[in-house]
Amino acid sequence: MQNKPSLVINQLAITYSKYNPLGTTPMCSSLITSGMFDVSFHNEPLPKRHKGERATVMYFNGSKIYVDFWDYPSPTFTDETFSEEYSLIIKLQAPEMSYKQFENRCQKKNILTNITNERKYSVFSKITPWTFFHSRMLNPYIFFERKVPEMETERLGFFCGKCWRRRKQMYDKLKSSGIEVIESNNKYKSSTSLSLTEYMHRMFTSKYGIVLPGRGSHFTEAKNRREIDYMALKKPLLLNYKPNYSDPLIEGEHYIYIDEKTDFKSIEDKYNVNEIKENAYEWYLRNASPIGVAKSFMKIMEKKGLK
């Protein structure tokens, strides 16, 4: 029998902490429970750098892997990370950009100024996206395999979230198209706009999964957990951005791109919605389901020659 590859995970990654960003524990747990790896643990202190607690260090067959779950440039795009030796850097919110674009952004934002161009290029070439994670409210359906309730469609879709500047135009477009938009400001849990039951009812009874981007920055994109949620629920995705994954999520095949000119009433005339929905669900199973997280991790290791 062929030996499993070894995977050594920092114990802190699966230990509850207010500093662990969303996704850290469930994604690391999926690697552990997949049965694909010979898993052990280490207790090395987290590398010291800005927002260093938002990432973790793993060892895959002895190769040192830095995994950054944070949706801001840190801790990947820091002098400390670019000065350290890693075989691979996985950043969930890594955008699709060329080295020239990266260098221009470094100059514009005045970061990594102490790192030589040769070093920057070497480290930049080791950065890759991975997959993403679902919302905790879907844990019963994803981790415990509770059956998703079958409900009649009550709405084309809806969106609930903060009205950041980059969302403003689509907010207005959705409203003018008669689609429910609920501005949420959940700084305090008592101020959430919808209860969990209300939110999930809207998801279950929507025809489409309408998803707008998260924050993003010059060095990060803006994936949104709702992408994974709606794919898992087999709702056709409507996105007004183009996310970057190690296994590409392809416009027109896995999701429908929307913008301020989209006629929501004619979507079914232009796209095979059922086929797109099934393609997206297969992508979810392959990349973002509990076993899919592990399989997609292994594919990255193979692609980078670390197997």
C-alpha positions as a printed Julia matrix, in Angstrom:
307×3 Matrix{Float64}:
   0.0    0.0     0.0
   1.31   3.42   -0.98
   2.19   5.64    1.96
   0.07   8.72    2.49
   1.79  12.08    2.24
   2.61  13.55    5.64
   0.86  16.73    6.75
   1.91  18.5     9.94
  -0.61  21.13   11.06
  -0.23  23.77   13.74
  -2.42  22.81   16.7
  -3.56  26.45   16.97
  -5.3   26.17   13.59
  -7.88  23.77   15.02
  -8.09  25.37   18.46
 -10.82  27.95   18.94
  -9.41  31.46   19.15
 -10.89  34.88   18.54
  -7.86  35.54   16.35
  -8.46  32.65   13.97
 -10.1   34.13   10.88
 -13.19  32.53    9.39
 -12.43  29.33    7.55
  -9.26  28.38    9.41
 -10.65  25.62   11.64
 -13.16  24.05    9.21
 -10.68  23.96    6.33
  -7.87  22.53    8.46
 -10.32  20.05    9.98
 -11.33  18.94    6.48
  -7.69  18.14    5.73
  -7.42  16.15    8.95
 -10.62  14.11    8.55
 -10.21  13.41    4.82
  -8.09  10.31    5.39
  -5.8   11.44    2.57
  -2.86  12.42    4.76
  -0.72  11.06    7.55
  -1.57  13.88    9.93
   0.4   15.07   12.95
   0.65  18.38   14.77
   3.25  20.95   15.76
   3.19  23.72   18.33
   5.56  26.24   16.79
   4.73  29.83   17.71
   3.08  31.84   14.96
   5.59  33.82   12.88
   5.82  37.41   14.11
   4.49  39.89   11.57
   1.5   42.16   11.07
  -1.66  40.04   11.48
   0.51  36.94   11.73
  -2.23  35.22   13.72
  -4.42  35.25   10.59
  -2.29  32.56    8.93
  -0.8   29.18    9.79
   2.22  27.1     8.85
   1.91  23.5     7.63
   4.49  20.98    6.53
   3.59  18.81    3.55
   6.1   15.97    3.1
   8.6   18.24    4.83
   7.92  21.28    2.64
   7.02  24.42    4.59
   3.66  25.85    3.49
   2.3   29.23    4.62
  -1.51  29.4     4.51
  -3.06  32.87    4.82
  -6.82  33.03    5.51
  -7.04  36.82    5.95
  -8.83  39.06    3.45
  -6.35  41.95    3.7
  -2.79  42.14    2.28
  -1.23  41.12    5.6
   0.22  38.78    6.65
   1.37  37.54    3.22
   2.43  40.86    1.74
   4.82  41.84    4.52
   8.6   42.13    4.65
   8.74  39.25    7.15
   6.89  36.8     4.89
   8.88  37.82    1.83
  12.1   37.35    3.8
  11.31  33.85    5.04
  11.81  30.6     3.15
   8.56  28.89    2.19
   8.08  26.23   -0.44
   4.61  27.61   -1.14
   2.34  30.42    0.05
  -1.4   29.82   -0.14
  -3.51  32.97    0.18
  -7.24  32.37   -0.07
  -7.86  35.88   -1.36
  -4.97  35.97   -3.84
  -6.12  37.94   -6.9
  -5.28  37.12  -10.48
  -2.45  39.55  -11.3
   0.8   39.55  -13.23
   4.14  40.28  -11.62
   4.2   43.66  -13.39
   0.82  44.53  -11.85
   2.08  43.36   -8.47
   5.21  45.5    -8.73
   3.18  48.56   -9.77
   0.91  48.08   -6.76
   3.9   47.74   -4.46
   5.22  51.07   -5.7
   1.83  52.75   -5.46
   1.19  51.54   -1.9
   4.84  51.85   -0.84
   5.15  48.33    0.54
   7.93  45.71    0.36
  10.4   48.53   -0.31
  13.13  46.7     1.62
  12.83  43.56   -0.52
  14.93  43.25   -3.68
  13.19  42.82   -7.02
  14.72  39.36   -7.41
  13.41  38.3    -4.03
   9.98  39.77   -4.68
   9.68  37.89   -7.94
  10.83  34.63   -6.35
   8.3   34.84   -3.52
   5.48  36.18   -5.71
   5.83  33.13   -7.96
   5.1   30.9    -4.94
   1.76  32.54   -4.08
  -1.39  30.69   -5.11
  -5.1   30.85   -4.33
  -6.86  27.71   -3.09
 -10.59  27.27   -2.47
 -13.0   28.98   -0.06
 -15.35  28.02    2.76
 -19.06  28.02    3.49
 -20.95  29.96    6.15
 -21.39  28.4     9.58
 -25.16  28.46    9.18
 -24.8   25.66    6.6
 -22.8   23.4     8.92
 -25.8   21.11    9.62
 -26.25  20.49    5.88
 -22.57  20.18    4.96
 -20.86  18.59    7.95
 -23.81  16.62    9.34
 -25.53  15.92    6.01
 -28.95  17.18    7.04
 -31.21  17.19    3.99
 -31.75  20.62    2.46
 -35.48  21.37    2.61
 -37.31  21.53   -0.7
 -39.27  24.77   -0.88
 -41.22  26.53   -3.58
 -39.47  29.47   -5.24
 -40.74  32.73   -3.75
 -38.29  35.24   -5.21
 -35.77  35.74   -7.98
 -33.13  36.32   -5.34
 -32.12  38.75   -2.63
 -29.05  40.35   -1.15
 -28.3   41.21    2.45
 -25.05  42.89    3.39
 -23.16  46.08    3.98
 -23.41  48.83    1.38
 -19.7   49.28    0.74
 -18.72  51.71   -1.98
 -17.85  48.98   -4.47
 -21.34  47.5    -4.0
 -23.31  50.72   -4.37
 -24.05  50.51   -8.1
 -25.23  46.91   -7.91
 -27.28  47.76   -4.82
 -29.11  50.35   -6.88
 -29.42  48.0    -9.87
 -30.95  45.22   -7.77
 -33.42  47.59   -6.15
 -34.49  49.06   -9.5
 -35.01  45.5   -10.79
 -37.41  44.74   -7.95
 -34.96  42.49   -6.09
 -34.96  42.71   -2.31
 -31.87  44.4    -0.88
 -31.39  44.52    2.87
 -28.6   46.71    4.15
 -26.97  44.98    7.07
 -24.75  46.49    9.73
 -23.95  43.65   12.09
 -21.29  45.45   14.1
 -23.45  44.42   17.04
 -25.19  41.04   16.92
 -28.39  42.63   18.17
 -28.49  44.87   15.09
 -28.51  42.17   12.4
 -31.2   42.85    9.81
 -32.44  39.27    9.46
 -32.63  36.41   11.91
 -30.87  33.19   10.94
 -34.23  31.57   10.2
 -35.29  34.48    7.99
 -32.0   34.54    6.13
 -31.97  30.84    5.4
 -35.62  30.86    4.33
 -34.76  33.49    1.75
 -31.81  31.42    0.54
 -33.88  28.24    0.26
 -36.7   29.99   -1.62
 -34.56  32.03   -4.06
 -34.28  31.06   -7.7
 -30.74  32.46   -7.97
 -27.91  33.02   -5.55
 -27.04  36.7    -5.92
 -23.56  37.42   -4.54
 -21.69  40.72   -4.39
 -17.97  40.97   -3.56
 -16.42  41.44   -0.15
 -13.96  44.21    0.69
 -10.85  43.45   -1.34
  -7.74  45.59   -1.7
  -4.85  46.25   -4.08
  -3.38  42.88   -3.11
  -6.46  40.81   -2.37
  -9.65  40.02   -4.17
 -13.05  39.87   -2.56
 -14.45  36.36   -2.45
 -17.7   35.97   -0.55
 -18.75  32.85    1.42
 -22.14  33.0    -0.28
 -20.49  31.67   -3.45
 -19.89  28.36   -1.68
 -23.22  28.47    0.16
 -25.29  28.8    -2.99
 -23.27  26.23   -4.93
 -23.82  23.76   -2.08
 -27.56  24.53   -2.19
 -27.62  24.09   -5.99
 -28.68  27.66   -6.66
 -27.37  29.19   -9.92
 -24.78  31.83   -9.02
 -25.09  35.44  -10.15
 -21.81  37.28   -9.5
 -20.76  40.8   -10.4
 -17.07  39.92  -10.0
 -14.78  37.14  -11.25
 -13.16  35.2    -8.4
  -9.73  33.6    -8.68
  -9.38  29.95   -7.64
  -6.72  27.28   -8.14
  -9.4   25.3    -9.99
 -10.93  28.1   -12.09
 -14.54  29.08  -11.59
 -15.5   29.86  -15.17
 -17.96  32.55  -16.23
 -20.85  31.06  -18.2
 -19.96  27.53  -17.07
 -20.1   27.76  -13.27
 -21.73  31.15  -12.75
 -23.46  34.0   -14.58
 -21.76  37.37  -14.58
 -24.04  40.32  -13.88
 -23.57  44.07  -13.97
 -25.61  47.27  -14.1
 -26.88  46.38  -17.6
 -28.18  42.9   -16.76
 -31.83  42.17  -17.51
 -32.65  39.66  -14.79
 -35.88  38.62  -16.49
 -34.02  37.39  -19.6
 -31.3   35.34  -17.89
 -33.0   32.02  -18.7
 -33.26  33.05  -22.35
 -29.48  33.56  -22.55
 -28.13  30.76  -20.36
 -28.74  27.1   -19.67
 -29.37  27.78  -16.0
 -29.8   24.14  -14.98
 -26.5   23.14  -16.59
 -24.67  26.02  -14.9
 -26.19  25.04  -11.57
 -25.03  21.43  -11.95
 -21.55  22.47  -13.09
 -21.22  24.71  -10.04
 -22.35  21.93   -7.73
 -19.74  19.59   -9.22
 -17.13  22.32   -8.7
 -18.25  22.6    -5.07
 -17.93  18.85   -4.53
 -14.49  18.89   -6.15
 -13.13  21.91   -4.28
 -15.18  23.16   -1.34
 -17.03  20.24    0.2
 -15.19  18.75    3.21
 -13.48  16.12    1.04
 -13.18  18.61   -1.83
 -11.09  20.92    0.35
  -8.57  18.11    0.84
  -8.64  17.05   -2.82
  -8.06  20.59   -4.05
  -5.19  20.99   -1.56
  -3.59  17.81   -2.91
  -3.97  19.03   -6.49
  -2.08  22.2    -5.61
   0.71  20.13   -4.03
   0.92  17.98   -7.17
   0.89  21.02   -9.47
   3.69  22.65   -7.48
   5.74  19.45   -7.5
   5.55  18.94   -3.73
   3.94  15.48   -3.74
